[in-house]
Amino acid sequence: MISLQPKRGGSNARTLPTVFDRSRFSPHRLCLASFVFLLQVSLPYAFGQSAGGLPDTDRGVTGTLYTAYESAPGTGVVELTVISGTTRTPLDRQALVKLVNQTSKTAMWQTTEEGAKAVVPNVPFGSYTVEVSAVGYVTASQPVDMVTIARVKEVKIVLQKDPSAIQLDVDDKEISSKGRKELKRAIAALKSNNLKEAQRHLDAVQAVSANSPPVSFLYGYLYFQKREYDLAGQYLKQTLAQQPNDFQALILLGRSDLERSDYRDAQAPLQKAVELDGENWLPHCLLAESLLHQGKDVEAQAQAEAALQKGKAAANPANLILGQALLNLGEDQEAIKVLQIFLENAPTTPLAPQIQKVIAQAEAREPGAASKAGAGASPTNSASIDALQLMPNIAVPLNPWQPTGIDDAKPSVVPDVACPLDTVLQASGAQVAQLVDDVSRFAAVEDLFHQRLDRYGVPLRTDTRKFNYVASIAEPEPGYLEVDEYRAEKLSLAGYPDHIASTGFATLAFVFHPHIRDDFEMQCEGLGNWQGLATWLVHFRQREDRPNRMHSYKMGSQIYPVSLKGRAWIRADNFQIVRMESELVKPMPQIQLASEHQQVEYGPVPFGKTGTVLWLPKSVEIYFDFRKQRYYRRHSFDHYMLFAVNSDERRKEPTPAAQSELPSAAHD
């Protein structure tokens, strides 16, 4: 719930309380009073070998890994280690392991833990295929035979980086405080493609932080966007003079040179980019383009083939370069096949007429004509077909005053991994519903951090508060939930920053409650990653044909339902919700609510005397644009007390990892 009270000003000033409410949702009058956080209880899920299930990982466990393996008669144990193909060391993030029985076609699932290891017990003897997937890496698979002689099967599998998972960022640590504000404004302007304003703010940063590599890089990006490639190249060279291994600066410099048709200059930075990350298809492809236009057809062929090997379908532009190189080398029939593959993969390309013409010329040529004419003397002039316009754009991840929209932000997911949506929804919904049976009342210490922002996200004013917070949840009758919360301080609206009192945000996870989820369209986007943990990404959106009972604003006696859409990160091993984001489906001009974006993170809190572990919010963040003002607010919770279990239970704090409930894992 958000309650707002505008400032008084003049004789016509009046109080207009606005209330955000998530209190009226249930097919059977399921009522939720304002509730700041969702409580989730760990459930002892134990699935057998049916498809989509998870094996019971409690058997024979010491810490997070099996030390003494136990396995039922007629079964064995698979111990798998995942290696990064780039570093040749254990993978630095959690991976999902899928073991498929080749006879029954049933599957067992597991996630890696410390040391990038996964242990799958109770594997019936037989032949299997193991598939390993992780965000930022290409899924790998290999056969595994479980035989009676070896009760423990040790498997090592190597994952190669996904070359399309490109991340760009700028580091402002060495920039002064004043410069950081201008830098944020410049980035916001770049995000909105306001290049003139971006340059003005970059000039201000440059005045106080001269020769800063991040600033030089942004200048390079700015001029690249303005198509002033000479200036872009100058600034990118300044960046590389201080940071010679800046991969993205190398790529952008190479592309700037290619745009200027300076193919010789483009070769050096692109060659360096290939050396830094040989598994990324993009620098191979750009380098092939540079070599092709220099008449270095053999080298261009090698780089184009490397791009296709690394990038598969994503590297389709390399087929166009490879086909041209093969034509120049007189290998007409092979070139025609490659160019036809390109057209099959890109049937709507505007280059199709040119390519069809080249194919027709090659088909009409006498065999070996190019070879007789000499190397590089192909009558097709094939290097004139420019593949550069087909390359993916390079973009800087820019941060405006609020997070990227739900549908604009596309988190990385592992390719070709089927998501068991029904299992995810049923299991996560059971986690949410279970808390009603286990929880009566909680207390916590709540820290409130509030800022009013300008349009670039620079704080105009900052306020903090601390509260003693209590919340309760109960189901007095089937289908009827009662959730209530209060702050012991009992402040009026005037006691809150900017006269805004906020509650109820973490009830967002009730989207997955069995009584609520049918009100939303649910779509599993794939296997993602959150802080090193393998997570299923589920997108949700309020259905237009169902009542909106999750979210509303109230002004006076008038209630305005607000439709939400969002995304949840649900752990792949135990289906706990670890993160959620939501925003408005559309703005509400009738109450001057332009936007609202929420982010909630959850973590486990163990209560030692009883052994109870509850999933509580670590933080709730909200960004909202209301009445032409921008606000950022963060609620942080700690020092929890569980009254339902034991009124004198010692207070605990939620922890992000390494508890009995959360296995340790390397972070991105």
PAVEX-322564 format. One line per 5 residues: number of its first residue (from 1); their letters; for each residue x, y, z of C-alpha. Coordinates in Angstrom, 1 decimal, padded with zeros to 4 digits. Layout:
% residues N
NUM> A> X,Y,Z ~ ...
% end
This chain:
% residues 668
1> MISLQ> 000.0,000.0,000.0 ~ 001.2,003.5,-000.8 ~ -000.5,006.4,001.0 ~ 000.4,009.8,-000.4 ~ -000.5,013.3,000.9
6> PKRGG> 000.5,016.3,-001.2 ~ 001.9,019.4,000.4 ~ -000.4,022.1,001.5 ~ -000.1,025.3,-000.4 ~ -002.5,028.2,-000.4
11> SNART> -006.2,028.4,000.6 ~ -007.2,025.7,-001.9 ~ -004.8,023.1,-000.5 ~ -006.5,019.8,000.5 ~ -005.4,016.3,001.5
16> LPTVF> -005.8,013.7,-001.2 ~ -004.7,010.4,000.2 ~ -003.7,007.8,-002.4 ~ -003.5,004.2,-001.4 ~ -001.8,001.3,-003.1
21> DRSRF> -003.6,-001.8,-002.0 ~ -003.2,-005.5,-002.7 ~ -006.0,-006.5,-000.3 ~ -008.8,-007.9,-002.5 ~ -007.9,-011.0,-004.2
26> SPHRL> -009.4,-014.5,-004.2 ~ -011.8,-016.5,-006.3 ~ -013.6,-017.1,-003.0 ~ -013.1,-013.8,-001.4 ~ -009.4,-014.4,-000.7
31> CLASF> -008.6,-011.2,001.2 ~ -005.1,-009.9,001.9 ~ -004.7,-006.8,004.0 ~ -001.5,-004.8,003.2 ~ 001.4,-007.1,003.8
36> VFLLQ> 005.0,-006.0,003.3 ~ 006.6,-009.3,002.7 ~ 005.9,-012.8,001.5 ~ 007.0,-015.7,003.8 ~ 007.9,-019.0,002.2
41> VSLPY> 008.7,-022.2,004.0 ~ 011.1,-024.7,002.7 ~ 009.3,-027.9,001.6 ~ 010.9,-031.3,001.5 ~ 010.3,-031.9,-002.2
46> AFGQS> 011.5,-035.3,-003.4 ~ 010.9,-036.3,-006.9 ~ 011.7,-039.7,-008.5 ~ 012.9,-040.3,-012.0 ~ 009.8,-038.9,-013.8
51> AGGLP> 010.4,-036.3,-016.4 ~ 010.8,-032.8,-015.0 ~ 011.3,-034.0,-011.4 ~ 014.2,-033.4,-009.0 ~ 015.9,-036.2,-007.2
56> DTDRG> 015.9,-036.2,-003.4 ~ 019.2,-034.5,-002.5 ~ 019.0,-035.0,001.3 ~ 020.2,-038.5,001.3 ~ 023.8,-038.9,002.3
61> VTGTL> 024.6,-035.2,002.3 ~ 027.3,-033.6,004.4 ~ 027.3,-029.8,003.9 ~ 026.4,-029.2,000.3 ~ 028.0,-032.3,-001.4
66> YTAYE> 027.8,-036.0,-000.9 ~ 030.8,-037.4,001.0 ~ 029.5,-040.9,001.6 ~ 027.3,-042.0,-001.3 ~ 024.2,-044.0,-000.6
71> SAPGT> 022.4,-045.7,-003.4 ~ 019.5,-048.1,-003.6 ~ 020.0,-051.7,-004.9 ~ 020.2,-051.8,-008.7 ~ 021.3,-048.1,-008.9
76> GVVEL> 024.4,-046.1,-008.8 ~ 025.6,-042.5,-008.3 ~ 026.7,-040.0,-011.0 ~ 029.3,-037.5,-009.8 ~ 029.7,-034.7,-012.3
81> TVISG> 032.2,-031.8,-012.5 ~ 031.6,-028.9,-014.9 ~ 034.6,-027.2,-016.4 ~ 034.8,-023.8,-018.1 ~ 036.3,-024.2,-021.5
86> TTRTP> 037.8,-020.7,-021.3 ~ 039.7,-021.0,-018.0 ~ 039.9,-024.8,-017.8 ~ 038.9,-024.5,-014.2 ~ 035.6,-025.4,-012.4
91> LDRQA> 032.7,-023.3,-013.7 ~ 032.2,-020.1,-011.7 ~ 028.4,-020.3,-011.6 ~ 025.6,-022.8,-010.9 ~ 024.7,-025.2,-013.8
96> LVKLV> 021.6,-027.3,-014.3 ~ 022.3,-031.1,-014.9 ~ 019.7,-033.2,-016.7 ~ 020.2,-037.0,-016.8 ~ 018.0,-038.7,-019.5
101> NQTSK> 017.5,-042.5,-019.5 ~ 017.8,-043.6,-023.1 ~ 015.4,-046.5,-022.7 ~ 012.6,-045.0,-020.7 ~ 013.2,-041.3,-021.8
106> TAMWQ> 012.7,-040.2,-018.2 ~ 014.8,-037.5,-016.7 ~ 016.5,-036.6,-013.4 ~ 017.5,-033.1,-012.6 ~ 020.2,-031.6,-010.3
111> TTEEG> 022.1,-028.4,-009.9 ~ 025.8,-028.0,-009.3 ~ 027.1,-026.9,-005.9 ~ 030.5,-025.9,-004.5 ~ 033.3,-026.7,-006.8
116> AKAVV> 030.9,-026.9,-009.8 ~ 030.0,-030.5,-008.8 ~ 026.7,-032.2,-008.9 ~ 025.8,-035.6,-007.5 ~ 022.8,-037.6,-008.7
121> PNVPF> 022.1,-040.7,-006.5 ~ 019.8,-043.7,-007.2 ~ 020.4,-043.8,-010.9 ~ 019.1,-047.1,-012.3 ~ 021.7,-049.1,-014.3
126> GSYTV> 021.5,-048.3,-018.0 ~ 022.5,-045.9,-020.7 ~ 022.0,-042.2,-020.2 ~ 022.7,-038.8,-021.8 ~ 023.8,-036.0,-019.5
131> EVSAV> 023.0,-032.4,-020.5 ~ 024.6,-029.5,-018.7 ~ 023.3,-025.9,-019.1 ~ 024.5,-022.6,-017.6 ~ 023.8,-019.0,-018.3
136> GYVTA> 026.4,-017.5,-020.6 ~ 027.5,-020.9,-021.9 ~ 026.5,-023.3,-024.7 ~ 024.7,-026.4,-023.5 ~ 026.8,-029.5,-023.7
141> SQPVD> 025.9,-033.2,-023.6 ~ 027.6,-036.6,-023.6 ~ 026.6,-040.3,-023.1 ~ 027.0,-041.9,-019.7 ~ 026.7,-045.6,-019.0
146> MVTIA> 025.8,-046.7,-015.5 ~ 027.0,-050.3,-015.0 ~ 026.9,-052.6,-012.0 ~ 030.7,-052.7,-011.7 ~ 031.1,-048.9,-011.1
151> RVKEV> 028.5,-047.8,-008.5 ~ 030.0,-044.3,-008.7 ~ 030.4,-042.8,-012.1 ~ 032.7,-039.8,-012.4 ~ 032.0,-037.5,-015.3
156> KIVLQ> 033.7,-034.3,-016.4 ~ 032.0,-032.1,-018.9 ~ 033.3,-028.9,-020.5 ~ 031.1,-025.9,-021.3 ~ 032.1,-023.2,-023.8
161> KDPSA> 031.1,-019.6,-023.5 ~ 028.0,-018.4,-025.5 ~ 029.5,-015.7,-027.8 ~ 026.2,-013.9,-028.1 ~ 026.2,-013.1,-024.3
166> IQLDV> 027.9,-009.8,-024.6 ~ 027.9,-007.5,-021.6 ~ 029.1,-003.9,-021.7 ~ 029.6,-001.5,-018.8 ~ 031.5,001.6,-017.7
171> DDKEI> 033.4,002.0,-014.4 ~ 033.1,005.4,-012.7 ~ 035.3,004.6,-009.6 ~ 038.0,007.1,-010.7 ~ 035.6,009.8,-011.6
176> SSKGR> 034.9,012.6,-009.1 ~ 031.5,012.9,-007.4 ~ 030.5,015.8,-009.6 ~ 031.7,013.9,-012.6 ~ 029.6,010.8,-011.7
181> KELKR> 026.4,012.9,-011.7 ~ 027.2,014.3,-015.1 ~ 028.2,010.8,-016.3 ~ 024.8,009.4,-015.2 ~ 023.1,012.2,-017.1
186> AIAAL> 025.1,011.5,-020.2 ~ 024.3,007.8,-020.0 ~ 020.6,008.6,-019.6 ~ 020.7,010.9,-022.6 ~ 022.5,008.2,-024.6
191> KSNNL> 019.8,005.7,-023.6 ~ 017.1,008.0,-025.0 ~ 019.3,008.6,-028.1 ~ 019.5,012.3,-027.3 ~ 023.0,012.6,-028.6
196> KEAQR> 023.3,016.4,-028.4 ~ 022.5,016.4,-024.7 ~ 024.7,013.3,-024.1 ~ 027.6,015.2,-025.6 ~ 027.0,018.2,-023.4
201> HLDAV> 027.1,016.1,-020.2 ~ 030.2,014.1,-021.4 ~ 031.9,017.4,-022.0 ~ 031.2,018.3,-018.4 ~ 032.6,015.0,-017.2
206> QAVSA> 035.7,015.5,-019.3 ~ 036.3,018.9,-017.7 ~ 036.7,017.3,-014.3 ~ 037.9,013.8,-015.3 ~ 040.2,014.2,-018.3
211> NSPPV> 041.6,011.2,-020.1 ~ 039.3,008.7,-018.2 ~ 038.9,005.5,-020.2 ~ 035.2,005.1,-019.4 ~ 034.6,008.6,-020.7
216> SFLYG> 036.7,008.1,-023.8 ~ 034.7,004.9,-024.5 ~ 031.4,006.7,-024.1 ~ 032.6,009.4,-026.5 ~ 033.6,006.7,-028.9
221> YLYFQ> 030.1,005.2,-028.6 ~ 028.5,008.6,-029.0 ~ 030.3,009.4,-032.2 ~ 029.7,005.9,-033.5 ~ 026.0,006.5,-033.0
226> KREYD> 026.4,009.9,-034.8 ~ 028.1,008.0,-037.6 ~ 031.2,010.2,-037.2 ~ 033.5,007.2,-037.4 ~ 036.8,009.2,-037.5
231> LAGQY> 036.1,010.8,-034.1 ~ 034.8,007.5,-032.7 ~ 038.0,005.9,-033.6 ~ 040.1,008.6,-032.0 ~ 038.3,008.2,-028.6
236> LKQTL> 038.3,004.4,-028.7 ~ 042.1,004.5,-029.4 ~ 042.4,006.7,-026.2 ~ 040.5,004.1,-024.3 ~ 042.7,001.3,-025.6
241> AQQPN> 045.9,003.2,-024.9 ~ 045.1,002.8,-021.2 ~ 043.1,-000.4,-021.4 ~ 044.6,-002.4,-024.3 ~ 042.5,-005.5,-023.5
246> DFQAL> 039.1,-003.7,-023.4 ~ 037.3,-006.3,-025.6 ~ 034.3,-004.1,-026.4 ~ 036.4,-001.1,-027.3 ~ 038.4,-003.3,-029.7
251> ILLGR> 035.2,-004.5,-031.3 ~ 033.8,-001.0,-031.6 ~ 037.0,000.4,-033.0 ~ 037.1,-002.4,-035.6 ~ 033.6,-001.7,-036.6
256> SDLER> 034.3,002.0,-036.9 ~ 037.1,001.2,-039.3 ~ 035.0,-001.1,-041.3 ~ 032.3,001.5,-041.6 ~ 034.9,003.9,-043.0
261> SDYRD> 035.9,001.1,-045.4 ~ 039.4,001.2,-043.8 ~ 039.7,-002.6,-043.9 ~ 043.4,-002.6,-043.2 ~ 043.2,-000.6,-040.0
266> AQAPL> 040.2,-002.7,-038.8 ~ 042.3,-005.9,-038.9 ~ 044.5,-005.2,-035.9 ~ 041.9,-004.5,-033.2 ~ 039.7,-007.3,-034.5
271> QKAVE> 042.7,-009.7,-034.5 ~ 043.3,-008.7,-030.9 ~ 039.7,-009.3,-030.0 ~ 039.9,-012.8,-031.4 ~ 043.0,-013.4,-029.3
276> LDGEN> 041.2,-012.2,-026.2 ~ 038.1,-014.3,-026.8 ~ 038.4,-016.9,-029.5 ~ 035.1,-018.5,-028.5 ~ 033.1,-015.4,-029.5
281> WLPHC> 031.9,-015.7,-033.1 ~ 031.5,-011.9,-033.6 ~ 035.1,-010.8,-033.8 ~ 035.9,-013.8,-036.1 ~ 033.1,-012.6,-038.4
286> LLAES> 034.1,-009.0,-038.4 ~ 037.8,-010.0,-039.0 ~ 036.7,-012.2,-041.9 ~ 034.9,-009.1,-043.4 ~ 038.1,-007.1,-043.1
291> LLHQG> 040.3,-009.8,-044.7 ~ 037.8,-010.4,-047.5 ~ 037.9,-006.8,-048.6 ~ 041.7,-006.9,-048.5 ~ 041.7,-009.8,-050.9
296> KDVEA> 043.0,-012.2,-048.3 ~ 040.5,-014.9,-049.2 ~ 042.2,-017.9,-047.6 ~ 042.4,-016.1,-044.3 ~ 038.9,-014.7,-044.7
301> QAQAE> 037.6,-018.3,-045.3 ~ 039.3,-019.5,-042.1 ~ 037.8,-016.7,-040.0 ~ 034.3,-017.1,-041.5 ~ 034.4,-020.9,-040.8
306> AALQK> 035.6,-020.2,-037.2 ~ 032.7,-017.8,-036.8 ~ 030.2,-020.4,-038.0 ~ 031.7,-023.1,-035.8 ~ 031.5,-020.9,-032.7
311> GKAAA> 028.2,-019.2,-033.5 ~ 026.1,-021.7,-035.5 ~ 022.9,-020.1,-036.6 ~ 023.6,-016.8,-034.9 ~ 026.7,-016.4,-037.1
316> NPANL> 024.7,-016.6,-040.4 ~ 026.4,-013.4,-041.7 ~ 029.6,-015.4,-041.9 ~ 028.0,-017.6,-044.5 ~ 027.8,-014.5,-046.8
321> ILGQA> 031.5,-013.8,-046.2 ~ 032.5,-017.4,-046.6 ~ 030.5,-017.8,-049.8 ~ 032.3,-014.7,-051.3 ~ 035.7,-016.0,-050.3
326> LLNLG> 035.0,-019.4,-051.8 ~ 033.9,-017.8,-055.1 ~ 037.1,-015.8,-055.2 ~ 039.1,-019.0,-054.6 ~ 037.3,-020.7,-057.5
331> EDQEA> 035.3,-023.1,-055.4 ~ 032.0,-022.2,-057.1 ~ 029.8,-025.2,-056.2 ~ 030.7,-025.0,-052.5 ~ 030.2,-021.2,-052.6
336> IKVLQ> 026.8,-021.6,-054.1 ~ 025.8,-024.1,-051.3 ~ 027.0,-021.7,-048.6 ~ 025.2,-018.7,-050.1 ~ 022.0,-020.7,-050.4
341> IFLEN> 022.3,-021.6,-046.7 ~ 022.6,-017.9,-045.9 ~ 019.4,-017.2,-047.9 ~ 017.5,-020.1,-046.2 ~ 018.4,-018.7,-042.8
346> APTTP> 017.6,-015.1,-043.8 ~ 014.8,-015.3,-046.3 ~ 013.7,-011.6,-045.9 ~ 017.2,-010.1,-046.2 ~ 017.3,-007.0,-048.4
351> LAPQI> 020.5,-008.4,-049.9 ~ 018.7,-011.3,-051.5 ~ 018.6,-009.8,-055.0 ~ 022.4,-009.2,-055.0 ~ 023.1,-012.6,-053.7
356> QKVIA> 020.8,-014.3,-056.2 ~ 022.6,-012.4,-058.9 ~ 026.0,-013.6,-057.7 ~ 024.7,-017.2,-057.5 ~ 023.4,-017.0,-061.0
361> QAEAR> 026.8,-015.7,-062.3 ~ 028.6,-018.5,-060.5 ~ 026.2,-021.1,-062.0 ~ 026.8,-019.7,-065.5 ~ 030.6,-019.8,-065.1
366> EPGAA> 032.7,-022.5,-066.6 ~ 034.3,-024.8,-063.9 ~ 037.7,-023.4,-062.8 ~ 037.2,-020.1,-064.5 ~ 038.3,-018.2,-061.4
371> SKAGA> 041.4,-020.4,-061.0 ~ 042.4,-019.7,-064.6 ~ 041.9,-016.0,-064.2 ~ 044.2,-016.0,-061.1 ~ 043.6,-015.5,-057.4
376> GASPT> 041.3,-012.6,-056.5 ~ 040.2,-012.2,-060.1 ~ 036.7,-013.4,-059.8 ~ 034.3,-011.9,-062.4 ~ 031.5,-011.7,-059.8
381> NSASI> 033.2,-008.9,-057.8 ~ 031.8,-010.8,-054.8 ~ 033.4,-008.7,-052.1 ~ 031.0,-005.9,-053.0 ~ 028.2,-007.6,-051.0
386> DALQL> 028.6,-005.9,-047.7 ~ 027.8,-008.2,-044.7 ~ 028.5,-005.5,-042.1 ~ 024.9,-004.3,-042.0 ~ 023.8,-007.8,-040.9
391> MPNIA> 026.0,-007.8,-037.8 ~ 024.4,-007.5,-034.4 ~ 024.5,-004.0,-032.9 ~ 026.7,-003.2,-030.0 ~ 025.0,-001.3,-027.2
396> VPLNP> 026.1,000.1,-023.9 ~ 024.0,-001.1,-020.9 ~ 022.7,002.3,-019.8 ~ 020.9,002.9,-016.5 ~ 018.2,005.6,-016.5
401> WQPTG> 016.5,006.6,-013.2 ~ 014.5,003.4,-013.1 ~ 015.2,-000.1,-014.2 ~ 014.7,-001.3,-017.8 ~ 011.1,-002.3,-018.5
406> IDDAK> 010.1,-006.0,-018.0 ~ 009.5,-006.6,-021.7 ~ 012.6,-004.6,-022.7 ~ 015.0,-006.4,-020.4 ~ 015.7,-009.9,-021.7
411> PSVVP> 017.8,-011.8,-019.2 ~ 020.2,-014.4,-020.6 ~ 018.8,-017.9,-020.8 ~ 020.4,-021.2,-021.7 ~ 019.6,-022.1,-025.3
416> DVACP> 017.5,-025.2,-026.0 ~ 016.6,-026.1,-022.4 ~ 012.9,-027.1,-022.1 ~ 011.2,-025.5,-019.1 ~ 008.8,-027.7,-017.1
421> LDTVL> 006.3,-024.9,-016.6 ~ 003.6,-027.0,-014.9 ~ 006.1,-028.4,-012.4 ~ 007.5,-024.9,-011.7 ~ 004.0,-023.4,-011.1
426> QASGA> 002.7,-026.2,-009.0 ~ 005.9,-026.5,-006.8 ~ 006.4,-022.7,-006.3 ~ 002.6,-022.3,-005.6 ~ 002.8,-025.0,-003.0
431> QVAQL> 005.7,-023.1,-001.3 ~ 003.5,-020.0,-001.1 ~ 000.5,-021.8,000.1 ~ 002.4,-023.8,002.7 ~ 003.4,-020.7,004.7
436> VDDVS> -000.3,-020.2,005.8 ~ -000.1,-023.4,007.7 ~ 003.3,-022.6,009.3 ~ 003.2,-018.9,010.1 ~ 001.2,-016.8,012.5
441> RFAAV> 003.1,-013.7,013.3 ~ 006.5,-012.1,012.5 ~ 008.4,-009.1,013.8 ~ 011.3,-007.4,012.1 ~ 013.4,-004.2,012.1
446> EDLFH> 012.6,-002.2,008.9 ~ 015.0,000.3,007.4 ~ 013.5,002.8,005.0 ~ 015.6,004.7,002.4 ~ 013.8,007.3,000.4
451> QRLDR> 015.0,009.6,-002.4 ~ 013.4,012.1,-004.7 ~ 015.2,012.1,-008.0 ~ 015.6,014.3,-011.0 ~ 015.0,012.9,-014.5
456> YGVPL> 018.5,011.5,-014.7 ~ 018.2,009.6,-011.4 ~ 020.4,012.1,-009.5 ~ 019.0,012.4,-005.9 ~ 017.5,015.8,-005.0
461> RTDTR> 016.8,014.8,-001.4 ~ 017.4,011.7,000.7 ~ 015.6,010.6,003.9 ~ 015.9,007.5,006.1 ~ 013.6,006.0,008.7
466> KFNYV> 013.7,002.9,011.0 ~ 010.6,001.1,012.2 ~ 009.6,-001.9,014.3 ~ 007.5,-003.9,012.0 ~ 005.0,-006.7,012.6
471> ASIAE> 003.1,-008.8,010.1 ~ 000.7,-011.8,010.4 ~ -001.0,-014.2,008.1 ~ -003.8,-016.7,008.7 ~ -006.4,-018.7,006.8
476> PEPGY> -009.5,-018.7,009.2 ~ -011.5,-020.6,006.6 ~ -010.7,-022.3,003.3 ~ -010.1,-019.8,000.5 ~ -010.0,-016.8,002.8
481> LEVDE> -006.6,-015.4,003.7 ~ -006.1,-012.6,006.3 ~ -002.8,-010.8,006.2 ~ -002.1,-007.7,008.3 ~ 000.8,-005.5,009.1
486> YRAEK> 001.6,-002.5,011.1 ~ 004.5,-000.3,012.3 ~ 004.7,000.2,016.0 ~ 005.5,003.9,015.6 ~ 002.0,004.6,014.2
491> LSLAG> 003.1,007.7,012.2 ~ 000.7,009.8,010.2 ~ 001.4,010.5,006.6 ~ 003.2,013.7,007.6 ~ 005.8,011.6,009.4
496> YPDHI> 006.9,009.8,006.2 ~ 009.3,011.2,003.6 ~ 007.5,013.2,001.0 ~ 004.2,012.3,002.8 ~ 004.4,008.8,001.3
501> ASTGF> 003.7,005.7,003.4 ~ 004.4,002.4,001.6 ~ 003.4,-001.1,002.5 ~ 002.4,-004.3,000.8 ~ 005.0,-004.6,-001.9
506> ATLAF> 006.4,-008.1,-001.2 ~ 003.0,-009.7,-001.5 ~ 003.9,-009.7,-005.1 ~ 004.9,-013.4,-004.9 ~ 001.2,-014.2,-004.2
511> VFHPH> 000.9,-014.1,-007.9 ~ 001.9,-017.7,-007.7 ~ -000.6,-018.7,-005.0 ~ -002.9,-021.5,-006.2 ~ -005.9,-019.2,-005.7
516> IRDDF> -004.4,-016.3,-007.7 ~ -002.2,-017.6,-010.5 ~ -005.1,-018.3,-012.9 ~ -005.7,-014.5,-013.0 ~ -002.3,-014.2,-014.8
521> EMQCE> -000.8,-015.3,-018.1 ~ 002.2,-017.4,-017.2 ~ 005.1,-018.1,-019.6 ~ 008.4,-019.8,-018.7 ~ 011.2,-017.9,-020.5
526> GLGNW> 013.9,-020.5,-019.9 ~ 016.7,-021.4,-017.5 ~ 018.4,-018.3,-016.2 ~ 020.8,-017.2,-013.4 ~ 020.5,-015.1,-010.3
531> QGLAT> 023.6,-014.5,-008.3 ~ 025.2,-017.8,-009.4 ~ 022.1,-019.9,-008.9 ~ 020.3,-021.7,-011.7 ~ 016.7,-020.3,-011.8
536> WLVHF> 013.7,-020.7,-014.0 ~ 012.5,-017.3,-015.3 ~ 008.7,-017.0,-015.4 ~ 006.9,-014.0,-017.0 ~ 003.5,-013.1,-015.7
541> RQRED> 000.8,-010.6,-016.9 ~ -002.6,-009.8,-015.6 ~ -005.3,-011.4,-017.8 ~ -007.8,-009.0,-019.3 ~ -010.7,-011.5,-018.9
546> RPNRM> -010.0,-012.0,-015.2 ~ -010.7,-009.6,-012.3 ~ -007.7,-007.6,-011.0 ~ -007.4,-008.4,-007.3 ~ -003.7,-007.9,-006.8
551> HSYKM> -003.0,-004.2,-007.1 ~ -004.9,-000.9,-006.9 ~ -004.5,002.8,-006.0 ~ -007.2,004.6,-003.9 ~ -007.8,008.3,-004.0
556> GSQIY> -010.4,009.4,-001.5 ~ -013.2,006.9,-001.9 ~ -012.3,006.0,-005.5 ~ -010.4,002.8,-006.2 ~ -008.3,002.4,-009.3
561> PVSLK> -007.3,-001.2,-010.1 ~ -003.8,-001.5,-011.5 ~ -002.8,-004.4,-013.8 ~ 000.7,-005.8,-013.3 ~ 003.2,-007.7,-015.4
566> GRAWI> 006.5,-009.0,-014.2 ~ 009.1,-011.7,-013.9 ~ 010.1,-014.2,-011.2 ~ 013.3,-016.0,-010.7 ~ 012.5,-019.4,-009.2
571> RADNF> 015.3,-021.7,-008.1 ~ 015.7,-024.8,-010.2 ~ 016.5,-027.1,-007.3 ~ 013.8,-026.3,-004.7 ~ 011.4,-023.9,-006.5
576> QIVRM> 011.9,-021.1,-004.0 ~ 011.2,-017.6,-005.4 ~ 014.5,-015.7,-004.9 ~ 013.6,-012.5,-006.9 ~ 010.6,-010.8,-008.5
581> ESELV> 010.1,-007.7,-010.5 ~ 006.9,-006.0,-011.6 ~ 005.6,-002.9,-013.4 ~ 002.4,-001.4,-014.7 ~ 000.8,-002.9,-017.8
586> KPMPQ> 000.1,000.6,-018.8 ~ 000.3,004.1,-017.3 ~ -002.7,005.6,-015.4 ~ -003.0,009.2,-016.5 ~ -006.3,009.6,-014.5
591> IQLAS> -004.2,009.6,-011.3 ~ -001.0,010.9,-012.9 ~ 000.8,007.6,-012.3 ~ 003.2,007.4,-015.2 ~ 005.2,004.3,-014.0
596> EHQQV> 005.9,002.0,-011.1 ~ 008.7,-000.7,-011.0 ~ 009.2,-003.0,-008.1 ~ 012.1,-005.3,-007.2 ~ 011.9,-007.8,-004.3
601> EYGPV> 014.6,-010.2,-003.2 ~ 014.1,-013.1,-000.8 ~ 016.5,-015.1,001.4 ~ 016.2,-017.9,004.0 ~ 016.0,-017.2,007.7
606> PFGKT> 016.7,-020.2,010.0 ~ 015.1,-020.3,013.4 ~ 017.5,-022.6,015.3 ~ 015.5,-023.8,018.2 ~ 012.8,-025.3,016.0
611> GTVLW> 014.7,-026.0,012.8 ~ 012.2,-023.9,010.9 ~ 013.5,-022.1,007.8 ~ 011.4,-019.3,006.3 ~ 012.0,-017.4,003.2
616> LPKSV> 011.7,-013.7,004.0 ~ 012.4,-010.5,001.9 ~ 015.9,-009.1,002.1 ~ 014.9,-005.9,000.4 ~ 012.0,-004.3,-001.5
621> EIYFD> 012.7,-001.5,-004.0 ~ 010.2,000.6,-005.8 ~ 010.7,003.3,-008.5 ~ 007.6,005.4,-009.3 ~ 006.7,008.4,-011.3
626> FRKQR> 003.8,010.1,-009.6 ~ 002.4,013.6,-010.3 ~ 005.5,014.4,-012.4 ~ 007.8,013.5,-009.5 ~ 010.3,010.6,-009.5
631> YYRRH> 010.9,008.6,-006.4 ~ 013.1,005.7,-005.3 ~ 012.3,003.8,-002.1 ~ 014.1,000.8,-000.5 ~ 012.7,-001.2,002.4
636> SFDHY> 015.3,-003.5,004.1 ~ 014.4,-006.1,006.7 ~ 016.5,-007.8,009.4 ~ 016.4,-009.0,013.0 ~ 013.4,-011.3,012.4
641> MLFAV> 011.4,-012.8,015.3 ~ 009.0,-015.7,014.8 ~ 006.2,-015.5,017.3 ~ 004.2,-018.4,015.9 ~ 007.0,-020.9,016.7
646> NSDER> 008.4,-019.5,019.9 ~ 007.9,-016.0,021.3 ~ 011.4,-015.9,022.7 ~ 013.1,-017.1,019.5 ~ 016.4,-015.4,019.0
651> RKEPT> 016.4,-012.9,016.1 ~ 018.1,-013.8,012.8 ~ 018.9,-012.1,009.6 ~ 018.3,-013.3,006.1 ~ 021.5,-014.5,004.3
656> PAAQS> 022.1,-014.7,000.6 ~ 024.0,-018.0,000.5 ~ 025.9,-020.7,002.4 ~ 023.1,-021.4,004.9 ~ 021.8,-024.9,005.3
661> ELPSA> 019.1,-023.9,002.9 ~ 021.2,-022.2,000.3 ~ 024.3,-024.0,-001.1 ~ 027.3,-021.8,-001.8 ~ 027.8,-020.8,-005.4
666> AHD> 030.1,-018.5,-007.3 ~ 028.5,-015.3,-008.4 ~ 028.6,-013.7,-011.8
% end
